[in-house]
């Protein structure tokens, strides 16, 4: 009986879109913490590339040994394979 109840709960959660892993089903992209960690490094080491985000990224990666540990952690993070999160109303 308990097994049937557990299966029913899982089915209801999945059908209702209330999956516990729903929040992790997309990549939120750059966070404020990422920006805070790397902004000083951009200004100190790669300012000549502002506002070209791709060039800044290449510059920070080229200077990975001299940037702060916090920014280094951001830059070394593997790229997400999840689709970007969609903001309601911005389709």
PyMOL Python script that loads the backbone (N, CA, C, O; Angstrom):
from pymol import cmd

cmd.read_pdbstr("""\
ATOM      1  N   UNK A   1       0.819  -1.193   0.000  1.00  0.00           N
ATOM      2  CA  UNK A   1       0.000   0.000   0.000  1.00  0.00           C
ATOM      3  C   UNK A   1       0.868   1.264   0.000  1.00  0.00           C
ATOM      4  O   UNK A   1       0.604   2.192  -0.764  1.00  0.00           O
ATOM      5  N   UNK A   2       1.896   1.307   0.847  1.00  0.00           N
ATOM      6  CA  UNK A   2       2.761   2.485   0.917  1.00  0.00           C
ATOM      7  C   UNK A   2       3.469   2.704  -0.418  1.00  0.00           C
ATOM      8  O   UNK A   2       3.692   3.845  -0.824  1.00  0.00           O
ATOM      9  N   UNK A   3       3.820   1.622  -1.097  1.00  0.00           N
ATOM     10  CA  UNK A   3       4.482   1.735  -2.394  1.00  0.00           C
ATOM     11  C   UNK A   3       3.563   2.418  -3.399  1.00  0.00           C
ATOM     12  O   UNK A   3       4.006   3.279  -4.159  1.00  0.00           O
ATOM     13  N   UNK A   4       2.283   2.037  -3.409  1.00  0.00           N
ATOM     14  CA  UNK A   4       1.318   2.645  -4.325  1.00  0.00           C
ATOM     15  C   UNK A   4       1.143   4.139  -4.033  1.00  0.00           C
ATOM     16  O   UNK A   4       1.037   4.949  -4.954  1.00  0.00           O
ATOM     17  N   UNK A   5       1.115   4.485  -2.775  1.00  0.00           N
ATOM     18  CA  UNK A   5       0.976   5.893  -2.395  1.00  0.00           C
ATOM     19  C   UNK A   5       2.201   6.680  -2.867  1.00  0.00           C
ATOM     20  O   UNK A   5       2.063   7.789  -3.384  1.00  0.00           O
ATOM     21  N   UNK A   6       3.384   6.120  -2.693  1.00  0.00           N
ATOM     22  CA  UNK A   6       4.609   6.795  -3.109  1.00  0.00           C
ATOM     23  C   UNK A   6       4.621   7.004  -4.618  1.00  0.00           C
ATOM     24  O   UNK A   6       4.998   8.077  -5.091  1.00  0.00           O
ATOM     25  N   UNK A   7       4.214   5.996  -5.374  1.00  0.00           N
ATOM     26  CA  UNK A   7       4.149   6.110  -6.831  1.00  0.00           C
ATOM     27  C   UNK A   7       3.133   7.185  -7.223  1.00  0.00           C
ATOM     28  O   UNK A   7       3.392   7.986  -8.121  1.00  0.00           O
ATOM     29  N   UNK A   8       1.994   7.203  -6.561  1.00  0.00           N
ATOM     30  CA  UNK A   8       0.968   8.205  -6.871  1.00  0.00           C
ATOM     31  C   UNK A   8       1.478   9.615  -6.596  1.00  0.00           C
ATOM     32  O   UNK A   8       1.208  10.528  -7.376  1.00  0.00           O
ATOM     33  N   UNK A   9       2.203   9.806  -5.514  1.00  0.00           N
ATOM     34  CA  UNK A   9       2.745  11.126  -5.184  1.00  0.00           C
ATOM     35  C   UNK A   9       3.736  11.570  -6.261  1.00  0.00           C
ATOM     36  O   UNK A   9       3.708  12.724  -6.690  1.00  0.00           O
ATOM     37  N   UNK A  10       4.601  10.673  -6.694  1.00  0.00           N
ATOM     38  CA  UNK A  10       5.581  11.001  -7.735  1.00  0.00           C
ATOM     39  C   UNK A  10       4.868  11.381  -9.032  1.00  0.00           C
ATOM     40  O   UNK A  10       5.237  12.364  -9.675  1.00  0.00           O
ATOM     41  N   UNK A  11       3.862  10.618  -9.415  1.00  0.00           N
ATOM     42  CA  UNK A  11       3.125  10.900 -10.644  1.00  0.00           C
ATOM     43  C   UNK A  11       2.437  12.263 -10.558  1.00  0.00           C
ATOM     44  O   UNK A  11       2.475  13.040 -11.512  1.00  0.00           O
ATOM     45  N   UNK A  12       1.817  12.547  -9.436  1.00  0.00           N
ATOM     46  CA  UNK A  12       1.128  13.831  -9.268  1.00  0.00           C
ATOM     47  C   UNK A  12       2.120  14.980  -9.330  1.00  0.00           C
ATOM     48  O   UNK A  12       1.848  15.992  -9.975  1.00  0.00           O
ATOM     49  N   UNK A  13       3.263  14.844  -8.673  1.00  0.00           N
ATOM     50  CA  UNK A  13       4.273  15.899  -8.703  1.00  0.00           C
ATOM     51  C   UNK A  13       4.781  16.139 -10.118  1.00  0.00           C
ATOM     52  O   UNK A  13       4.922  17.286 -10.542  1.00  0.00           O
ATOM     53  N   UNK A  14       5.052  15.076 -10.843  1.00  0.00           N
ATOM     54  CA  UNK A  14       5.566  15.224 -12.200  1.00  0.00           C
ATOM     55  C   UNK A  14       4.528  15.812 -13.144  1.00  0.00           C
ATOM     56  O   UNK A  14       4.867  16.632 -13.998  1.00  0.00           O
ATOM     57  N   UNK A  15       3.285  15.411 -13.006  1.00  0.00           N
ATOM     58  CA  UNK A  15       2.238  15.921 -13.880  1.00  0.00           C
ATOM     59  C   UNK A  15       1.918  17.379 -13.560  1.00  0.00           C
ATOM     60  O   UNK A  15       1.559  18.146 -14.453  1.00  0.00           O
ATOM     61  N   UNK A  16       2.044  17.761 -12.306  1.00  0.00           N
ATOM     62  CA  UNK A  16       1.712  19.118 -11.905  1.00  0.00           C
ATOM     63  C   UNK A  16       2.842  20.102 -12.106  1.00  0.00           C
ATOM     64  O   UNK A  16       2.668  21.293 -11.851  1.00  0.00           O
ATOM     65  N   UNK A  17       3.998  19.638 -12.556  1.00  0.00           N
ATOM     66  CA  UNK A  17       5.122  20.523 -12.777  1.00  0.00           C
ATOM     67  C   UNK A  17       5.795  20.966 -11.497  1.00  0.00           C
ATOM     68  O   UNK A  17       6.559  21.931 -11.499  1.00  0.00           O
ATOM     69  N   UNK A  18       5.519  20.270 -10.398  1.00  0.00           N
ATOM     70  CA  UNK A  18       6.111  20.644  -9.119  1.00  0.00           C
ATOM     71  C   UNK A  18       7.288  19.740  -8.791  1.00  0.00           C
ATOM     72  O   UNK A  18       7.506  19.396  -7.630  1.00  0.00           O
ATOM     73  N   UNK A  19       8.023  19.367  -9.780  1.00  0.00           N
ATOM     74  CA  UNK A  19       9.175  18.496  -9.575  1.00  0.00           C
ATOM     75  C   UNK A  19      10.182  19.177  -8.663  1.00  0.00           C
ATOM     76  O   UNK A  19      10.457  20.364  -8.837  1.00  0.00           O
ATOM     77  N   UNK A  20      10.746  18.452  -7.685  1.00  0.00           N
ATOM     78  CA  UNK A  20      11.724  19.058  -6.787  1.00  0.00           C
ATOM     79  C   UNK A  20      12.958  19.566  -7.518  1.00  0.00           C
ATOM     80  O   UNK A  20      13.624  20.480  -7.032  1.00  0.00           O
ATOM     81  N   UNK A  21      13.277  18.996  -8.669  1.00  0.00           N
ATOM     82  CA  UNK A  21      14.462  19.426  -9.405  1.00  0.00           C
ATOM     83  C   UNK A  21      14.131  20.482 -10.456  1.00  0.00           C
ATOM     84  O   UNK A  21      14.980  20.811 -11.285  1.00  0.00           O
ATOM     85  N   UNK A  22      12.930  21.010 -10.434  1.00  0.00           N
ATOM     86  CA  UNK A  22      12.521  21.980 -11.445  1.00  0.00           C
ATOM     87  C   UNK A  22      13.427  23.208 -11.449  1.00  0.00           C
ATOM     88  O   UNK A  22      13.777  23.715 -12.515  1.00  0.00           O
ATOM     89  N   UNK A  23      13.803  23.682 -10.282  1.00  0.00           N
ATOM     90  CA  UNK A  23      14.632  24.886 -10.205  1.00  0.00           C
ATOM     91  C   UNK A  23      16.003  24.669 -10.823  1.00  0.00           C
ATOM     92  O   UNK A  23      16.622  25.624 -11.293  1.00  0.00           O
ATOM     93  N   UNK A  24      16.492  23.438 -10.835  1.00  0.00           N
ATOM     94  CA  UNK A  24      17.815  23.149 -11.380  1.00  0.00           C
ATOM     95  C   UNK A  24      17.738  22.715 -12.842  1.00  0.00           C
ATOM     96  O   UNK A  24      18.738  22.259 -13.397  1.00  0.00           O
ATOM     97  N   UNK A  25      16.586  22.845 -13.469  1.00  0.00           N
ATOM     98  CA  UNK A  25      16.410  22.370 -14.834  1.00  0.00           C
ATOM     99  C   UNK A  25      16.883  23.375 -15.874  1.00  0.00           C
ATOM    100  O   UNK A  25      16.751  23.133 -17.073  1.00  0.00           O
ATOM    101  N   UNK A  26      17.429  24.498 -15.429  1.00  0.00           N
ATOM    102  CA  UNK A  26      17.933  25.482 -16.371  1.00  0.00           C
ATOM    103  C   UNK A  26      19.159  26.182 -15.788  1.00  0.00           C
ATOM    104  O   UNK A  26      19.392  26.152 -14.580  1.00  0.00           O
ATOM    105  N   UNK A  27      19.923  26.799 -16.652  1.00  0.00           N
ATOM    106  CA  UNK A  27      21.134  27.514 -16.252  1.00  0.00           C
ATOM    107  C   UNK A  27      20.788  28.975 -16.022  1.00  0.00           C
ATOM    108  O   UNK A  27      20.373  29.656 -16.960  1.00  0.00           O
ATOM    109  N   UNK A  28      20.947  29.480 -14.796  1.00  0.00           N
ATOM    110  CA  UNK A  28      20.604  30.877 -14.537  1.00  0.00           C
ATOM    111  C   UNK A  28      21.601  31.858 -15.157  1.00  0.00           C
ATOM    112  O   UNK A  28      21.350  33.063 -15.177  1.00  0.00           O
ATOM    113  N   UNK A  29      22.712  31.360 -15.655  1.00  0.00           N
ATOM    114  CA  UNK A  29      23.698  32.233 -16.283  1.00  0.00           C
ATOM    115  C   UNK A  29      24.596  32.893 -15.261  1.00  0.00           C
ATOM    116  O   UNK A  29      24.838  32.342 -14.187  1.00  0.00           O
ATOM    117  N   UNK A  30      25.084  34.060 -15.590  1.00  0.00           N
ATOM    118  CA  UNK A  30      25.983  34.798 -14.714  1.00  0.00           C
ATOM    119  C   UNK A  30      25.221  35.316 -13.505  1.00  0.00           C
ATOM    120  O   UNK A  30      24.172  35.946 -13.644  1.00  0.00           O
ATOM    121  N   UNK A  31      25.750  35.048 -12.324  1.00  0.00           N
ATOM    122  CA  UNK A  31      25.108  35.522 -11.098  1.00  0.00           C
ATOM    123  C   UNK A  31      25.761  36.816 -10.630  1.00  0.00           C
ATOM    124  O   UNK A  31      26.827  37.194 -11.115  1.00  0.00           O
ATOM    125  N   UNK A  32      25.127  37.479  -9.704  1.00  0.00           N
ATOM    126  CA  UNK A  32      25.705  38.695  -9.134  1.00  0.00           C
ATOM    127  C   UNK A  32      27.010  38.376  -8.418  1.00  0.00           C
ATOM    128  O   UNK A  32      27.939  39.183  -8.432  1.00  0.00           O
ATOM    129  N   UNK A  33      27.085  37.209  -7.795  1.00  0.00           N
ATOM    130  CA  UNK A  33      28.324  36.799  -7.125  1.00  0.00           C
ATOM    131  C   UNK A  33      29.466  36.647  -8.134  1.00  0.00           C
ATOM    132  O   UNK A  33      30.605  37.011  -7.842  1.00  0.00           O
ATOM    133  N   UNK A  34      29.159  36.109  -9.323  1.00  0.00           N
ATOM    134  CA  UNK A  34      30.172  35.993 -10.385  1.00  0.00           C
ATOM    135  C   UNK A  34      30.668  37.383 -10.792  1.00  0.00           C
ATOM    136  O   UNK A  34      31.870  37.608 -10.933  1.00  0.00           O
ATOM    137  N   UNK A  35      29.745  38.288 -10.974  1.00  0.00           N
ATOM    138  CA  UNK A  35      30.093  39.654 -11.379  1.00  0.00           C
ATOM    139  C   UNK A  35      30.943  40.322 -10.306  1.00  0.00           C
ATOM    140  O   UNK A  35      31.951  40.961 -10.609  1.00  0.00           O
ATOM    141  N   UNK A  36      30.527  40.170  -9.043  1.00  0.00           N
ATOM    142  CA  UNK A  36      31.265  40.768  -7.934  1.00  0.00           C
ATOM    143  C   UNK A  36      32.678  40.204  -7.834  1.00  0.00           C
ATOM    144  O   UNK A  36      33.612  40.933  -7.500  1.00  0.00           O
ATOM    145  N   UNK A  37      32.843  38.917  -8.120  1.00  0.00           N
ATOM    146  CA  UNK A  37      34.152  38.280  -8.028  1.00  0.00           C
ATOM    147  C   UNK A  37      35.093  38.757  -9.120  1.00  0.00           C
ATOM    148  O   UNK A  37      36.295  38.883  -8.885  1.00  0.00           O
ATOM    149  N   UNK A  38      34.570  39.024 -10.308  1.00  0.00           N
ATOM    150  CA  UNK A  38      35.451  39.318 -11.440  1.00  0.00           C
ATOM    151  C   UNK A  38      35.530  40.778 -11.866  1.00  0.00           C
ATOM    152  O   UNK A  38      36.440  41.136 -12.614  1.00  0.00           O
ATOM    153  N   UNK A  39      34.626  41.623 -11.427  1.00  0.00           N
ATOM    154  CA  UNK A  39      34.669  43.023 -11.853  1.00  0.00           C
ATOM    155  C   UNK A  39      35.996  43.708 -11.520  1.00  0.00           C
ATOM    156  O   UNK A  39      36.556  44.383 -12.384  1.00  0.00           O
ATOM    157  N   UNK A  40      36.518  43.558 -10.299  1.00  0.00           N
ATOM    158  CA  UNK A  40      37.808  44.193 -10.016  1.00  0.00           C
ATOM    159  C   UNK A  40      38.931  43.651 -10.909  1.00  0.00           C
ATOM    160  O   UNK A  40      39.835  44.393 -11.292  1.00  0.00           O
ATOM    161  N   UNK A  41      38.870  42.372 -11.234  1.00  0.00           N
ATOM    162  CA  UNK A  41      39.894  41.754 -12.076  1.00  0.00           C
ATOM    163  C   UNK A  41      39.807  42.273 -13.504  1.00  0.00           C
ATOM    164  O   UNK A  41      40.827  42.483 -14.162  1.00  0.00           O
ATOM    165  N   UNK A  42      38.594  42.477 -13.973  1.00  0.00           N
ATOM    166  CA  UNK A  42      38.411  43.027 -15.325  1.00  0.00           C
ATOM    167  C   UNK A  42      39.039  44.414 -15.391  1.00  0.00           C
ATOM    168  O   UNK A  42      39.783  44.717 -16.325  1.00  0.00           O
ATOM    169  N   UNK A  43      38.744  45.257 -14.405  1.00  0.00           N
ATOM    170  CA  UNK A  43      39.271  46.619 -14.409  1.00  0.00           C
ATOM    171  C   UNK A  43      40.791  46.642 -14.239  1.00  0.00           C
ATOM    172  O   UNK A  43      41.472  47.481 -14.829  1.00  0.00           O
ATOM    173  N   UNK A  44      41.318  45.722 -13.436  1.00  0.00           N
ATOM    174  CA  UNK A  44      42.757  45.700 -13.177  1.00  0.00           C
ATOM    175  C   UNK A  44      43.558  45.095 -14.329  1.00  0.00           C
ATOM    176  O   UNK A  44      44.677  45.534 -14.595  1.00  0.00           O
ATOM    177  N   UNK A  45      43.006  44.099 -15.012  1.00  0.00           N
ATOM    178  CA  UNK A  45      43.804  43.339 -15.981  1.00  0.00           C
ATOM    179  C   UNK A  45      43.286  43.363 -17.418  1.00  0.00           C
ATOM    180  O   UNK A  45      44.053  43.111 -18.347  1.00  0.00           O
ATOM    181  N   UNK A  46      42.010  43.658 -17.618  1.00  0.00           N
ATOM    182  CA  UNK A  46      41.423  43.525 -18.956  1.00  0.00           C
ATOM    183  C   UNK A  46      40.532  44.709 -19.332  1.00  0.00           C
ATOM    184  O   UNK A  46      39.664  44.580 -20.195  1.00  0.00           O
ATOM    185  N   UNK A  47      40.738  45.837 -18.703  1.00  0.00           N
ATOM    186  CA  UNK A  47      39.894  47.007 -18.922  1.00  0.00           C
ATOM    187  C   UNK A  47      39.845  47.488 -20.358  1.00  0.00           C
ATOM    188  O   UNK A  47      38.847  48.069 -20.783  1.00  0.00           O
ATOM    189  N   UNK A  48      40.903  47.254 -21.107  1.00  0.00           N
ATOM    190  CA  UNK A  48      40.932  47.728 -22.497  1.00  0.00           C
ATOM    191  C   UNK A  48      39.912  47.010 -23.385  1.00  0.00           C
ATOM    192  O   UNK A  48      39.648  47.451 -24.504  1.00  0.00           O
ATOM    193  N   UNK A  49      39.340  45.910 -22.894  1.00  0.00           N
ATOM    194  CA  UNK A  49      38.379  45.141 -23.697  1.00  0.00           C
ATOM    195  C   UNK A  49      36.918  45.480 -23.375  1.00  0.00           C
ATOM    196  O   UNK A  49      36.008  44.970 -24.028  1.00  0.00           O
ATOM    197  N   UNK A  50      36.692  46.329 -22.380  1.00  0.00           N
ATOM    198  CA  UNK A  50      35.319  46.711 -22.028  1.00  0.00           C
ATOM    199  C   UNK A  50      34.723  47.482 -23.202  1.00  0.00           C
ATOM    200  O   UNK A  50      35.379  48.418 -23.660  1.00  0.00           O
ATOM    201  N   UNK A  51      33.570  47.181 -23.716  1.00  0.00           N
ATOM    202  CA  UNK A  51      32.484  46.348 -23.228  1.00  0.00           C
ATOM    203  C   UNK A  51      32.386  44.985 -23.919  1.00  0.00           C
ATOM    204  O   UNK A  51      31.346  44.335 -23.816  1.00  0.00           O
ATOM    205  N   UNK A  52      33.418  44.536 -24.612  1.00  0.00           N
ATOM    206  CA  UNK A  52      33.383  43.279 -25.370  1.00  0.00           C
ATOM    207  C   UNK A  52      33.505  42.078 -24.430  1.00  0.00           C
ATOM    208  O   UNK A  52      34.604  41.698 -24.028  1.00  0.00           O
ATOM    209  N   UNK A  53      32.364  41.493 -24.089  1.00  0.00           N
ATOM    210  CA  UNK A  53      32.321  40.398 -23.113  1.00  0.00           C
ATOM    211  C   UNK A  53      33.177  39.205 -23.527  1.00  0.00           C
ATOM    212  O   UNK A  53      33.868  38.622 -22.691  1.00  0.00           O
ATOM    213  N   UNK A  54      33.141  38.837 -24.804  1.00  0.00           N
ATOM    214  CA  UNK A  54      33.941  37.693 -25.259  1.00  0.00           C
ATOM    215  C   UNK A  54      35.431  37.975 -25.121  1.00  0.00           C
ATOM    216  O   UNK A  54      36.196  37.105 -24.704  1.00  0.00           O
ATOM    217  N   UNK A  55      35.841  39.190 -25.470  1.00  0.00           N
ATOM    218  CA  UNK A  55      37.259  39.562 -25.345  1.00  0.00           C
ATOM    219  C   UNK A  55      37.685  39.599 -23.873  1.00  0.00           C
ATOM    220  O   UNK A  55      38.801  39.204 -23.537  1.00  0.00           O
ATOM    221  N   UNK A  56      36.802  40.070 -23.009  1.00  0.00           N
ATOM    222  CA  UNK A  56      37.107  40.085 -21.577  1.00  0.00           C
ATOM    223  C   UNK A  56      37.281  38.661 -21.076  1.00  0.00           C
ATOM    224  O   UNK A  56      38.212  38.375 -20.323  1.00  0.00           O
ATOM    225  N   UNK A  57      36.399  37.774 -21.485  1.00  0.00           N
ATOM    226  CA  UNK A  57      36.494  36.374 -21.071  1.00  0.00           C
ATOM    227  C   UNK A  57      37.823  35.777 -21.526  1.00  0.00           C
ATOM    228  O   UNK A  57      38.504  35.112 -20.746  1.00  0.00           O
ATOM    229  N   UNK A  58      38.192  36.011 -22.784  1.00  0.00           N
ATOM    230  CA  UNK A  58      39.479  35.489 -23.286  1.00  0.00           C
ATOM    231  C   UNK A  58      40.651  36.076 -22.498  1.00  0.00           C
ATOM    232  O   UNK A  58      41.602  35.364 -22.176  1.00  0.00           O
ATOM    233  N   UNK A  59      40.586  37.361 -22.192  1.00  0.00           N
ATOM    234  CA  UNK A  59      41.647  38.017 -21.437  1.00  0.00           C
ATOM    235  C   UNK A  59      41.782  37.415 -20.037  1.00  0.00           C
ATOM    236  O   UNK A  59      42.889  37.102 -19.600  1.00  0.00           O
ATOM    237  N   UNK A  60      40.664  37.254 -19.339  1.00  0.00           N
ATOM    238  CA  UNK A  60      40.717  36.680 -17.993  1.00  0.00           C
ATOM    239  C   UNK A  60      41.257  35.250 -18.019  1.00  0.00           C
ATOM    240  O   UNK A  60      42.014  34.850 -17.135  1.00  0.00           O
ATOM    241  N   UNK A  61      40.863  34.485 -19.038  1.00  0.00           N
ATOM    242  CA  UNK A  61      41.374  33.116 -19.148  1.00  0.00           C
ATOM    243  C   UNK A  61      42.876  33.118 -19.426  1.00  0.00           C
ATOM    244  O   UNK A  61      43.601  32.260 -18.923  1.00  0.00           O
ATOM    245  N   UNK A  62      43.345  34.079 -20.225  1.00  0.00           N
ATOM    246  CA  UNK A  62      44.774  34.171 -20.517  1.00  0.00           C
ATOM    247  C   UNK A  62      45.569  34.565 -19.267  1.00  0.00           C
ATOM    248  O   UNK A  62      46.747  34.231 -19.144  1.00  0.00           O
ATOM    249  N   UNK A  63      44.916  35.279 -18.343  1.00  0.00           N
ATOM    250  CA  UNK A  63      45.597  35.752 -17.138  1.00  0.00           C
ATOM    251  C   UNK A  63      45.137  34.997 -15.893  1.00  0.00           C
ATOM    252  O   UNK A  63      45.191  35.525 -14.782  1.00  0.00           O
ATOM    253  N   UNK A  64      44.688  33.770 -16.084  1.00  0.00           N
ATOM    254  CA  UNK A  64      44.085  32.973 -15.011  1.00  0.00           C
ATOM    255  C   UNK A  64      45.001  32.832 -13.796  1.00  0.00           C
ATOM    256  O   UNK A  64      44.516  32.726 -12.670  1.00  0.00           O
ATOM    257  N   UNK A  65      46.313  32.831 -14.010  1.00  0.00           N
ATOM    258  CA  UNK A  65      47.254  32.640 -12.902  1.00  0.00           C
ATOM    259  C   UNK A  65      47.407  33.881 -12.028  1.00  0.00           C
ATOM    260  O   UNK A  65      47.866  33.781 -10.890  1.00  0.00           O
ATOM    261  N   UNK A  66      47.029  35.046 -12.545  1.00  0.00           N
ATOM    262  CA  UNK A  66      47.239  36.262 -11.753  1.00  0.00           C
ATOM    263  C   UNK A  66      45.946  36.887 -11.229  1.00  0.00           C
ATOM    264  O   UNK A  66      45.999  37.851 -10.464  1.00  0.00           O
ATOM    265  N   UNK A  67      44.789  36.360 -11.624  1.00  0.00           N
ATOM    266  CA  UNK A  67      43.534  36.920 -11.125  1.00  0.00           C
ATOM    267  C   UNK A  67      43.215  36.327  -9.754  1.00  0.00           C
ATOM    268  O   UNK A  67      43.809  35.326  -9.352  1.00  0.00           O
ATOM    269  N   UNK A  68      42.293  36.935  -9.053  1.00  0.00           N
ATOM    270  CA  UNK A  68      41.928  36.495  -7.696  1.00  0.00           C
ATOM    271  C   UNK A  68      41.375  35.070  -7.711  1.00  0.00           C
ATOM    272  O   UNK A  68      40.896  34.573  -8.729  1.00  0.00           O
ATOM    273  N   UNK A  69      41.461  34.445  -6.557  1.00  0.00           N
ATOM    274  CA  UNK A  69      40.957  33.068  -6.431  1.00  0.00           C
ATOM    275  C   UNK A  69      39.454  33.003  -6.702  1.00  0.00           C
ATOM    276  O   UNK A  69      38.968  32.044  -7.301  1.00  0.00           O
ATOM    277  N   UNK A  70      38.725  34.024  -6.259  1.00  0.00           N
ATOM    278  CA  UNK A  70      37.263  34.026  -6.471  1.00  0.00           C
ATOM    279  C   UNK A  70      36.931  34.096  -7.959  1.00  0.00           C
ATOM    280  O   UNK A  70      36.075  33.355  -8.441  1.00  0.00           O
ATOM    281  N   UNK A  71      37.604  34.980  -8.682  1.00  0.00           N
ATOM    282  CA  UNK A  71      37.348  35.096 -10.118  1.00  0.00           C
ATOM    283  C   UNK A  71      37.863  33.856 -10.853  1.00  0.00           C
ATOM    284  O   UNK A  71      37.240  33.397 -11.811  1.00  0.00           O
ATOM    285  N   UNK A  72      38.984  33.322 -10.411  1.00  0.00           N
ATOM    286  CA  UNK A  72      39.530  32.100 -11.018  1.00  0.00           C
ATOM    287  C   UNK A  72      38.515  30.960 -10.915  1.00  0.00           C
ATOM    288  O   UNK A  72      38.352  30.187 -11.859  1.00  0.00           O
ATOM    289  N   UNK A  73      37.834  30.856  -9.772  1.00  0.00           N
ATOM    290  CA  UNK A  73      36.823  29.811  -9.601  1.00  0.00           C
ATOM    291  C   UNK A  73      35.675  29.999 -10.593  1.00  0.00           C
ATOM    292  O   UNK A  73      35.161  29.026 -11.143  1.00  0.00           O
ATOM    293  N   UNK A  74      35.278  31.246 -10.817  1.00  0.00           N
ATOM    294  CA  UNK A  74      34.218  31.534 -11.790  1.00  0.00           C
ATOM    295  C   UNK A  74      34.674  31.144 -13.192  1.00  0.00           C
ATOM    296  O   UNK A  74      33.930  30.507 -13.937  1.00  0.00           O
ATOM    297  N   UNK A  75      35.889  31.524 -13.546  1.00  0.00           N
ATOM    298  CA  UNK A  75      36.392  31.286 -14.900  1.00  0.00           C
ATOM    299  C   UNK A  75      36.665  29.807 -15.176  1.00  0.00           C
ATOM    300  O   UNK A  75      36.601  29.371 -16.325  1.00  0.00           O
ATOM    301  N   UNK A  76      36.969  29.038 -14.137  1.00  0.00           N
ATOM    302  CA  UNK A  76      37.267  27.616 -14.315  1.00  0.00           C
ATOM    303  C   UNK A  76      36.028  26.729 -14.277  1.00  0.00           C
ATOM    304  O   UNK A  76      36.102  25.533 -14.560  1.00  0.00           O
ATOM    305  N   UNK A  77      34.895  27.318 -13.927  1.00  0.00           N
ATOM    306  CA  UNK A  77      33.658  26.535 -13.845  1.00  0.00           C
ATOM    307  C   UNK A  77      33.322  25.999 -15.227  1.00  0.00           C
ATOM    308  O   UNK A  77      33.343  26.752 -16.200  1.00  0.00           O
ATOM    309  N   UNK A  78      33.011  24.706 -15.331  1.00  0.00           N
ATOM    310  CA  UNK A  78      32.672  24.157 -16.649  1.00  0.00           C
ATOM    311  C   UNK A  78      31.384  24.772 -17.182  1.00  0.00           C
ATOM    312  O   UNK A  78      30.485  25.096 -16.406  1.00  0.00           O
ATOM    313  N   UNK A  79      31.287  24.934 -18.498  1.00  0.00           N
ATOM    314  CA  UNK A  79      30.061  25.498 -19.057  1.00  0.00           C
ATOM    315  C   UNK A  79      28.872  24.579 -18.796  1.00  0.00           C
ATOM    316  O   UNK A  79      29.009  23.356 -18.773  1.00  0.00           O
ATOM    317  N   UNK A  80      27.734  25.172 -18.605  1.00  0.00           N
ATOM    318  CA  UNK A  80      26.514  24.405 -18.349  1.00  0.00           C
ATOM    319  C   UNK A  80      25.997  23.786 -19.638  1.00  0.00           C
ATOM    320  O   UNK A  80      26.121  24.362 -20.720  1.00  0.00           O
ATOM    321  N   UNK A  81      25.425  22.620 -19.500  1.00  0.00           N
ATOM    322  CA  UNK A  81      24.788  21.974 -20.651  1.00  0.00           C
ATOM    323  C   UNK A  81      23.274  22.163 -20.607  1.00  0.00           C
ATOM    324  O   UNK A  81      22.541  21.663 -21.461  1.00  0.00           O
ATOM    325  N   UNK A  82      22.829  22.896 -19.592  1.00  0.00           N
ATOM    326  CA  UNK A  82      21.400  23.154 -19.453  1.00  0.00           C
ATOM    327  C   UNK A  82      21.008  24.368 -20.287  1.00  0.00           C
ATOM    328  O   UNK A  82      21.831  25.252 -20.525  1.00  0.00           O
ATOM    329  N   UNK A  83      19.767  24.413 -20.726  1.00  0.00           N
ATOM    330  CA  UNK A  83      19.310  25.603 -21.460  1.00  0.00           C
ATOM    331  C   UNK A  83      19.203  26.785 -20.505  1.00  0.00           C
ATOM    332  O   UNK A  83      19.012  26.595 -19.304  1.00  0.00           O
ATOM    333  N   UNK A  84      19.323  28.002 -21.029  1.00  0.00           N
ATOM    334  CA  UNK A  84      19.186  29.173 -20.152  1.00  0.00           C
ATOM    335  C   UNK A  84      17.795  29.248 -19.555  1.00  0.00           C
ATOM    336  O   UNK A  84      16.818  28.843 -20.185  1.00  0.00           O
ATOM    337  N   UNK A  85      17.706  29.765 -18.346  1.00  0.00           N
ATOM    338  CA  UNK A  85      16.409  29.949 -17.698  1.00  0.00           C
ATOM    339  C   UNK A  85      15.652  31.048 -18.420  1.00  0.00           C
ATOM    340  O   UNK A  85      16.248  32.015 -18.893  1.00  0.00           O
ATOM    341  N   UNK A  86      14.365  30.899 -18.502  1.00  0.00           N
ATOM    342  CA  UNK A  86      13.518  31.919 -19.127  1.00  0.00           C
ATOM    343  C   UNK A  86      12.864  32.731 -18.037  1.00  0.00           C
ATOM    344  O   UNK A  86      12.357  32.181 -17.059  1.00  0.00           O
ATOM    345  N   UNK A  87      12.873  34.028 -18.203  1.00  0.00           N
ATOM    346  CA  UNK A  87      12.218  34.915 -17.253  1.00  0.00           C
ATOM    347  C   UNK A  87      10.775  35.085 -17.718  1.00  0.00           C
ATOM    348  O   UNK A  87      10.545  35.408 -18.883  1.00  0.00           O
ATOM    349  N   UNK A  88       9.793  34.873 -16.831  1.00  0.00           N
ATOM    350  CA  UNK A  88       8.396  35.026 -17.231  1.00  0.00           C
ATOM    351  C   UNK A  88       8.153  36.425 -17.830  1.00  0.00           C
ATOM    352  O   UNK A  88       8.578  37.437 -17.273  1.00  0.00           O
ATOM    353  N   UNK A  89       7.473  36.451 -18.952  1.00  0.00           N
ATOM    354  CA  UNK A  89       7.164  37.705 -19.614  1.00  0.00           C
ATOM    355  C   UNK A  89       8.200  38.158 -20.622  1.00  0.00           C
ATOM    356  O   UNK A  89       7.959  39.110 -21.365  1.00  0.00           O
ATOM    357  N   UNK A  90       9.361  37.490 -20.665  1.00  0.00           N
ATOM    358  CA  UNK A  90      10.419  37.846 -21.618  1.00  0.00           C
ATOM    359  C   UNK A  90      10.664  36.695 -22.585  1.00  0.00           C
ATOM    360  O   UNK A  90      11.782  36.186 -22.669  1.00  0.00           O
ATOM    361  N   UNK A  91       9.652  36.288 -23.301  1.00  0.00           N
ATOM    362  CA  UNK A  91       9.801  35.137 -24.197  1.00  0.00           C
ATOM    363  C   UNK A  91      10.537  35.480 -25.423  1.00  0.00           C
ATOM    364  O   UNK A  91      10.746  34.620 -26.278  1.00  0.00           O
TER     365      UNK A  91
END
""", "prot")
cmd.dss("prot")
cmd.show_as("cartoon", "prot")
cmd.util.cbc("prot")
cmd.orient("prot")
